[in-house]
Amino acid sequence: MPPTTAPDALPTRLGLAILNLLLPYHRTTDQGPASAERFPHQLRQVADFVRDDAPVTFTLPGFPCKSPNPAKVLGHLPDQGERLSLGFLNALCTEIERIYPPGARMAICSDGHAFGDLIRVPDEHIDAYADELRTLIHDMGLTRLSVFDLRDVFGNLPHDTKRAHLHKSYAPTLDALRAEVRTDDNTLALYRGITRFLVEDTADHAGTRSALQRECRQRAYGVIQRSRAWGDLIADHHPRSVRLSIHPQPIGARKFGIRLLDAPDAWTTPWHSAALRRIDGTWTLMPRAQAAELGRLIECDGRPSHFEQD
């Protein structure tokens, strides 16, 4: 008799091939190469979609709003950094479709409203940012992407009410989070990274630097609480999805860190920076003030878009 093929051989083989398409963009602070076999959680999830002959569904929390610091960004609306990032994510889904015909879909889970009060960004700016993301996705023909935010869950309730519902239903306690920061290196790195962002994003602090740092350390705990809550809410609304992250993640973690664009820092995102097109045609991200020293400002549709080196 001919040998029989294990029923899970094809889903696993395709799952490995799909993960191999993501690996070049894995965002991590771990050293050394990683193989798809070292991501067993994601492999099981992708194989489940393949077994059902269904599109692989990804969720990516991020794209919250622009930094409130004008030295870092060009304004409060998406610009070339977001255009390039959204195009990259849609192209990644297209690449998956090339080897797996049902393809892939990605929900951009815009989380600005989850912690807008803590990062000191007006809710109307967050609404405008998310609305522009939807417009870009439509106008650029990025059919594999969609946007999901708190309005899809709580409708037109006041923003503070939405945040209160989110926090009460999902956020870890402050004591539990403090204990985790003390005992887990990855959580400590996240806490320090968010604290640094909050300090850098504060453009108009009247007090001392040390007072600002103390305040930002407290706000960082709140941002992490809300981010965790947002992640758990996403899991409830997209229970089968493969969870991506814009933050660096250890190899084999339940979240797969993904790099959107080239940047000198593993924590840099399009919403904390401006895009610079180098002389050789490649793109990178950096603070607006630094990009302005290296290139000239380019506008698109009457708004600042990016910088170009001559």
Salt bridges, closest charged atoms under 4 A:
ASP8 OD1 - ARG51 NE 2.97
ASP48 OD1 - ARG51 NH1 2.57
ASP52 OD2 - ARG240 NH2 3.06
ASP79 OD2 - LYS66 NZ 3.07
GLU82 OE1 - LYS66 NZ 3.06
GLU95 OE1 - ARG98 NH2 3.18
GLU97 OE1 - ARG144 NH2 2.98
ASP117 OD1 - ARG163 NE 3.53
ASP117 OD1 - ARG226 NH1 2.88
ASP123 OD1 - HIS113 ND1 3.04
ASP123 OD1 - ARG163 NH1 2.97
ASP127 OD1 - HIS113 NE2 2.65
ASP127 OD1 - ARG151 NH1 3.32
ASP127 OD2 - HIS159 NE2 3.34
ASP131 OD1 - ARG134 NH1 3.94
ASP131 OD1 - ARG151 NH2 3.02
GLU132 OE2 - ARG303 NH2 3.31
ASP139 OD1 - HIS138 ND1 3.13
ASP149 OD2 - ARG134 NH1 3.35
ASP149 OD2 - ARG151 NH2 3.03
ASP152 OD2 - ARG134 NH2 3.46
ASP160 OD1 - ARG163 NH2 2.77
GLU180 OE2 - ARG228 NH2 2.71
GLU200 OE1 - LYS72 NZ 3.31
GLU200 OE2 - ARG196 NH1 3.35
ASP201 OD1 - LYS72 NZ 2.77
ASP201 OD2 - HIS272 NE2 3.39
GLU215 OE2 - ARG120 NH2 3.00
GLU215 OE2 - ARG219 NE 3.11
ASP262 OD2 - ARG278 NH2 2.69
ASP265 OD2 - ARG196 NH2 3.44
GLU308 OE1 - ARG296 NH2 3.75
GLU308 OE2 - HIS306 NE2 3.31
ASP310 OD1 - ARG296 NE 2.79
